[in-house]
């Protein structure tokens, strides 16, 4: 019996690299149950698949008719010295061979188009699903693992449906019919050929368990390799800039070596099982040949019967020997199917359709989202709530802008005992008002802005837009109402116009020109094809400031009702920033905006400022008010490297110190430097 490394030995010899999370062990699954999950995709083409299987069975059984024709030729025309009969038998053999070839070709034609359609449908469903799973899913899944599932794994599934699935049935039927023919011709010799069945079944079962482990490891390692390759291509500027190409090559070669070792292990396993499946039946055929020759010599068996018997046995060699190869392909297809449905089983964000989702329809850990505020008011009821003091921002009839009520947020993968990123955020942005959000690095500003378009879900509390809970608004509609510009601009391999108008379906050149004007993207006309210029993958053909301006243009192109900007001007030079801010003021007059700001110049765009500290809103007011009343805000705006010592020179604590003292630069050199730039000038 062949011996293979146990899963424990293989794992010890080759420690697996990090792969997709929560991948179930291959050896604990039912191959049939996994492959049955493909049925919804196969059902529409089942008629052609069943027809192709029937055609293949007929073609394979024709090969079993050939030995019977040989028996007739040997015992008839050859024994009777009839040349005409020999030619007739030869013609019959030729026709059988041609018919078999035509039928197998017809089978391939039957399955080629529908199975290509199955693969395309599965790939389209995977892509669609990846657009609809929560953002937290993409945060924890390597991109290479997802790419390998959409390419290599689905190719294995198509191969399984076109070849192993059919020929497991075809070969099984052929072997069964062939054994019946052998027993009818000479039952004693037939029993000899049936003896290897039991050991072959045991060996195939032993092989199946171990090959499934190696197959899963190999496909996961291929995904890891795809991740490293993708990261190296996207980060080529960093790699070249730091001269790290050799270390990247070593990392790649290490992963490639692991994959090579796994593929060689699989090749050895297939070679051993193929050799065993070949040797055992061949030994049985040899024994039957010796016994049959003796029976012919004794006159107990005709020469034609022996020829037919041996021809039938030889015709069964391929169906028997290919079983190991087919089992290996089935294992790889089962692993690929399992990996595919690991992604497809991830729950989607609800509310992508046109119909509204009822409040609290989504749940987290069995609790409806927004359950903390079951007494939701009807749209417009928020207008009667109290408004925080401070200037700026008008009030739209029946609207209340953006309101955060007791909002808490913890990342989905964080343990329940982890400190929340946000804990009890209460804030209102009035209709038509621009609110600047200021806080130290890591205070949760980006997390808070991601909650408005529901890129993440609140852990507790709720967010309303003009009095309507965002969980009651379909996501497609919500993301039409709310436009976002991220700090890290992402552009796609498309034209400038297509990137800018991505969030403004149906808009024309006027909207494009207006958006580019607001973002001060005056570099666009100088591009080779203007707005029709392809920006390249990730927009890396443009500078960081150019990418950021196009991302800002994309956010304002659709004239959104609510605008969320996450430090949209961080990559701009001082002069360009001033021009963009001047143009942006006109846009902000017509929308309700939340702007993450790190610099005084950006803060001055806002009507009011909210200070985020300790997961809560620590203070709200105008820029001037917070400079006078909030020591932390004054420190953030001062540009000093660290907070003052717990006790100042005058013996005051930080809380007792005057905001003006905290806002002073650390030394006269810094003070002079800040005086020369807008960032260092405090109103």
N, C-alpha and C positions, 0 to 999 in steps of 0.2 A: 504494500500500500504506500502511496506517495506521502512524503512528510513535508509539511510547510511550517514556517515559523508561526508560533502562536501569536495572537494579537498583542499579548503582553510582551513577548520577546521583540516583536516588531516595533512596538512603541518604545521599548528601552533602547533598541539599536538606533532608531531615528526619532528623536523627540519632535513631535509635530509642531509646526509654526502656528501662530495664532490664526484662527480661521473664523468663519461666520459664527455668531453666537448661537448657543442652544442647539447645535446640530446633534440629532439623536444618533446613538450608536447603530451602525449598519447591521450588526449581528443580531439585534433584538427586534428586527422588523420582519414582517411577512412580505416576501417579494410579490406574491400574487396580490395581496391587499394594496400594496403601494402602486403596482402597475394598473390596478383596476380604477385608480383615480383618473386615468387618462380617458376613461370611457366617455365622459361628456364631450370631449374633443373628437373622439373617434365616431360617436354615434351618427353625425351627419353623413359620414362617408362609409358607414358600415356595409351598405349594399355592395359597393365596389370591392371592399376588402374581403367580404365573404365570397364574392364571385371569384376574386383572384385566388383565394385559398382553394376553392373548388377546382379551378383550372390547374393549379399547381399539384393538387392530389391526383387528378387525372393524368397529368404529364409524368408524375413520378411513378404511377402504377403502370404506365406504358413500358417503363424499364423492366418491370416484372413479367411482361408478356414476352419479351425477347428470349428469356430462357426456355419458355414453352415452345417458341418457334424453333429454337436450336434443337430441342428434343425431337420435334417432328422431323427436322432435316436429318439428324443422325440416325434415328430409328427407321426413317422412311426412305427418302431418295438416296442417302449415302449408303445405307445397308442394301438397298435394291439396285444400286448403281444406275440411278435415274438422273442424268444431267439436267433435264428440264425441270425436275422437281427442285434440284439444288438452286437453279437460277430463280425459280419462283420464291423459294425461301429467302434467298438473298434480297430480292426485291421487297419482300415483306419486312425484312429487317431494316432496309433503307427507309421505307415509308414510316416505320415506327420511330426511327431516329429523327427524321425530319419533323414528324408530328410533335414529338417531345420538345424539340427545340422551338418550334413555332408557339406551342402552348406556354412555355416558360417566358418567351419574349412577350407574349400577350399579357401574361401575369404582371410583368414589370410595367408595361404600359398602363395597365389598370390602376396600379398603386402610386405611380410617380406623381401625377398631378394632385390627387386628393391629399396625399401625405405631405407634400410641400405646403398645401393649404393648411393642414393641421399644425405644422411647425410655425407657419406665419401667424396663425390665430393665437397660438400659445405665446409667441414672442410679443404680439400686440397686446395681449392681456397682461403680460408681465410689465410691459412699459406703462400701460395705463395704470396698473396697480401701484407702480413705483411713484407715480405722480400724486397718488391719493393716500398713501400711508402717512402717518404723522412724521413730523420733522425729526422726532426723537429716534425713529427707525433709521434714518440716514445718518444720524450722529453716531450710531454704534455699529453699523454695517460697513465693512470695507468696500469701496467701489469696485475693486477687481473681482470680489466674490459675486457681486451682482452682475457684472459684465460676463463672467464665465457661465453664469446660469442662463443668461439670455443668448449665448452663442454656442459654446461647446456642449453644454448639457442638453440643449434642445436639439442639437445635431445628433447626439446619441439617441435621443428619444425617437427621432425620425427614422434612424437606421434600424432601431428595434422594431418599429411598426412595419417597416417595409420588408425586413428579412427574417430576424429571429422569430417574431410573433407568428408569421406564416409557416415557417419551416419547422418550428417545434410541432405544430399540428401535422404538417405534411409528412415529416419524418416519422412521427409516431404512428400515423395511419399506414405509411409504407412498411414500416417494420412489422406491424401487426398482420397486415395482409401477406407479407413475405413469409412470416413464420407459419401462417396457415398453409401456404403453398408448400413449404418445406415439409411440414408434417404429413400433408396429403401425399407428397411424392415418396417419402421414406421416413416414417415416424421415428425410427431409431436414430437416424442421422440428424433429424430435426431436434430431438431431445438433446443431443450433444451440443448443438448450436445455441440452445436455450440456457445451458448451464451458466454462462457468464452474466446473465441478467442480474442476479442478486448482487454479486460483488460490484458490478458496474453502478448499480443504484446506490450502494453504500459509499463508494468512492466519490461519486458525483455530489452526494450530500455533504461529505467531508470537504470537498473542494469548494462548494458553494458558500459555506459559512466563512471560510478564510479568504476567499477571493472578494467577498463583499466588503470586508474590512479594508483590504488593500485598495479596492476601487474607490471607496469613500475617501480614504486618505489621499489618494492621487488626485481626485477632482478638487478637494479642498486645497491641496498644495498648488494646483494649477490656478485656482482663484487668487491665492496669496501672491503667486508670481505675477499675475496680471495686475494686482494692486501695486506692487513695487515698480513694474514697468510704467504704469500710468503715472504714478507719482514722480518718477524720474523724468518723464517727458514733460509734465506740467511744471516741474520745478527745475528745468534745465538751466535757467538763469542763475538760480541759487547754487546749483552744483558747479557750474563753471566759475561763478564768482568766487567761490570759496575753494576751488580746486579739489573738489571731493569726488571726482569721477572714479578714482581708483577704489575708494571705500564703497561707492555705490556698486561698482562692478563686483567687489567681493561679496556684498550682500546679495546681489542678484545670483552670482555663481553658487553661493551657499544654498539658496532656495532652489535653484535649478538642479543642484546636486541631490537635494532631498527628493525632488520630483523624479529625477532620473533613477535614483535607487528604488523608488516605489514602482516605477514603470518596469524596471528590470525584474523586480520581485513578481509583478503580475505576469511578465513574459515567462519567467521560470515556472510559475504555477501552471500556466496554460500549456507549456511544453511538457511538463510532467503528466498532466491529466490527459493530454492528447496521446502521449506515448502509451500510457496505461490503457486507454480506451482502444488504442490500435492493437496492442500486443495481445490482450486477452481474447478478443474475437478472432484475431488471426490464428491464435493457438487452437481455438475451437474448430476453425475451418480446416486447419491442417489435420487435426485428429479425425474430422469427418471425412476428409479426402483419403486418408489411409484406410479407414474402415470401409468406405465405399469402394475403393479399389479392390479390397479383399472380396467384397460381396460380388463385384462384377466378375472377378476371377472364378468365384465359386458358382457363378450362374444364377445367383439370387437377385441380381440387379442388372438392368440393361445399361449399355454404355450411354444411350441417349438420356436415360433418367439421371445417371450420374453427372453428365454434362449439364443438364438442366438444373440439377440440385446445386452444383458448384457455381453455375452462372447466377442463380438466384441469390446464393450466399454472398457472392462478390458484389451483386447489385445492392445488397444491404450494407456493404461496408461504409459507404459515404454517409447514409443516414445515421448509422451507429457512431462512426468516428466524429461526425460533426456535432454530436450532442454536447461534448465538452466546450467546443467553441461557442455554440449557441447559448449554453448556460452562462458562459463568461459575459457574452453580450447582454444577456438578460440582467445579470447582476449590475453591469455598468448602467444599463437603462433604468433599473430600479433606483440606483443611487442618484442618477441625474433627475429622475422624477421626484424623488424625495427632496433633493436640494431645491428644485423648482417650487414645490409646494410649501417648503419652509418659508419662502418669501410670500407666496400667494395666501398663506394662512394668516399672515399678519393682518390685524384688523385695519380697515381703512378709516379715514376721517369721514364722519357722516356729514350729510348736508351738501353733497356735491350736485345733487339734482336740482331741478327747477322748483320743486315744491318745498315749502318751508318745513323745517324740522321742529317738532314741538319743544317747548322749553323743558330742559332737563332730559331730553331724549337720549343724549349720550351719557354713558356711565363710566366711572373709574372705580375699579375694585368693588363693583356692584352698587355704587352710589351714584345717582344722577348728578351730572355736572350742574353746578349752581344750586344744589340742594340746600345749601346754607341760607338761601334766600328764596324760600318757596312762595312767599307772598309777593310775587312780582307784580308791579303796577302795569297798567296798560300804557301803550305808547303815548307820550306826551304828559304822563302823570309826573315825571321828574321835574317839570317846570315849577311845581309848587314847593320843591325842596329848598332848603336854605342855600344861599350862594356865599362862597367865601369872600372875605373882603379883598379889596385891591382893584386897581383899574384895569382898563382894557377889555375889549371884546364886547360886541353887542349881544342881544338876545333875539334869536329867531323865534317867530311865533310857534308855540307848541313844541319847541325843541329844547334840549338841555345839553347839547354837545356830547363830549366824551366824559363818562363818569366811572371811576374806579371805586368800588364799595367793598371794603374789607378784603382786598385781593391778596391772596397768598399764593406763592408758587414754589414748587420744588421740582427739580428735573425728574422726569419719569424713572430714570435708572438709579436715582439716589435712594439710599435706604430710608425707611420711615423715620429713623431717629436722627437723620441729618438735619442740620439747621437750614430752614427755608431760605431761598435766595430773596424772596419777598415775603413779608409777614405783616399783613394788615395795612395795605396801601389804600388810603382814602384820598381821592383827588377828583376835582371837576375842572374840565376845560370847557368854557362856555362856547356857544355857537359863534363862529367867526373869530375866535380868540386863538392866538399863538402862544403856546406854553413851552418854555424851555425847561428841559430836564437836566439837572446838574448833579453830579455825584462823583465820588472818588472812583478810581479804577476798581472794577470788581464789585461795585455796589448794586448791580442788577439793572442798570439802565437799559441795556440791549434786551434783557429778558422781559422787562416791562413793555417795551415797544413791540416785542414779538407776540405779546398776548392780545393786542388789539385786532390784528387780522387772523387770530387763532392759528398762528404757526405753532404755538404751544397752547395747552389748555391750563386754565387756572386750577390750582389745587383747592382753593376755597375762595368764597366771595364771588363777585360777578362784575362784569364790565357792560355798560350800556352805551348805546349810540342813540342820542335823542330819545332816551327813555326806553329803548328796546334792547333787551338782553341779547348780546351777540350770539348766544347759543340758540336763540330763536330765529336767527337769520341764516338762510342757506349759505354755505361757504362761498359758492360762486357769486352770490349777490353781495355778501359781505366784502369780498375782495375786489368787487367793483366799486363799492362805496369808499373803501380804505385803500389808499395808495402808499407804497413803502419805498424808501430809498435806504439801502444798507450802507454801512461804513465801508465794507469791502465790496466794491462794485463787481458784478458778474455780467459779462457780455457773452453772447452766443455767436457761433460761426454763421453769421448772417450779415446783411447790410446794416449800415448805420440807421437807415430809416426803419428797417424791420425791428431792430433792437429798441429804438425809441418808442415806436408805436405799438410795442408788444402789449401794453396795458390800455390801449385806446383803440379797440376794434372798430373798424369802419371809419376811422379818422383819415383825413386826407392831408395834402401838402400844407394847408394852413396850420393845422394842429402841430405838424412836424416843425415848421418854421417858428411857430410861437414857442414850443418847448425848447428848441435849440437856442432861441433868443434868451429865454429865462435863464438857462444854464450857461449862457455866454460861451457856447460851443462854436466860436468863430473860426475854429480850425477846420470844421467840416467842409466848407467850400474849397479849401486848399487840398483836400484829399484827391487822389487820382480820378475817382468817379463821383466825387461829392458825397451826397447822402446815399448813393448806391454802391459805395465802396464796401467790400467785405472786410470786416474787422479782424477776422481770424479767430482761432480757438481761444476762448477766455479773453478775447480782446487784447491779447498780448502784443499786437502790432501797434497799440497806442500807449501813450504814457499813462502813469497812474492818475494824474490830474484830468487827462482827457477822458479816461474811462469813468471817473467819478462824475464828470459833467454830463456825460451821456446817461449815466444811471439817474442823475437828478432830472434830466430832461424826460426820461421815461416815467418818472414818478408824477410829474406835473402835466404830462401830455393830455391826459383824459379829463383835466379839470376836476379832480376828485373832490368829493364832499368832505372827506377826512384825509388828512395827510400826516404820515409818520416818517420823520427823517432822522436817521441815526448818524449823527455827526457827518452830514453830507459834504462838508467843505474841508475836511481834514487834509486832503492831498493838494490843495490849491495854494498858489503863492499869494502874497498879501494883496497885490493889485487885482488879480483875477477874483480873489475872494470878495473884495470890495464891490466889484462890478456885479458878481453873481448875487450878492446880498441886496444890492439896490434893485435888481430885477425881481428877486424873489419876494421883496416886500409887497409888490403888486399882486402876486399870486396868493400870498398868505392872507390878503384882505378878503378873499372870496372863499376861504376854506377854514375849517377847524383843524389846527395843526398841533402836533406834539413833536418837538425838536430836541434831540439829544445834543447837548453843547458842552464843549470843553474850553472854549475861548471866549473872552468878553465880547469880541466882535460878533460872534454867533449869538450870544445871549441877547445882545441888543436888538435882534430881530423880533424878539418875543414881547408880548404884552405883559406877561408875568413869568416868574421863574419858580420852579419847584425843586427843592433840595432833597435828594434821595440819600438817606443815611441809615445804616443798620436795618435795611429791608423795609423801611417806612419813609413816609414823606415827613421830613423833619421841619420844614418851613416852606411857606408859600408867600410870595410877594413880588414887588418889582425889583429890578436889579439894584436900584439905589437903596430900597428898604432893606434888602437882605445884606447888603454891604454894611449897613449900620447895625443890624440886629443879630446877625448870625456870624459867629467867629469862624465856623467851619466853611461857610460859603466865602467869606472874605479870604480865607487861606487858599481855597481852591482857585479863586480868581487872581491871587497874588503871583502865582507861578513859582513860589518857593519850593524847595525840594522836599521839605518835611514840616510837620507841625512844630510849633514852638515847644520848648521844654515845658514840663508841667508847671514850672514856676518861672515867671519872667524876672528881668533885672530889678523891677520895682517891687518884687515879692508877690505879684499877683498870680493867681492860677490862670489857666487858659480861659476858663469861663469868665474870670473877672477882667481879663485884658480887654482893652478897647479894640474893636474891629479894625480900626485904622492901623493899630500897632501890628496886628496879625497880617495885614495886607502889605506891609512894607517888605521890599526885597531884602535878602539876607545881607547884602553889602552894597556900598555905593556903586561898585562896578556893575552889579546886576541892575541897580536902579537906573543907571544911565542907559544900559542896554535896553531895558524895557521902555524907557521914555522915547526911544527911537522907533518903536514898533507899535501897531495898534493893540497887539496882545498885552503889552505892558501898560497901556493907558487905561486908567479906571475913570469913568465919568464921575 
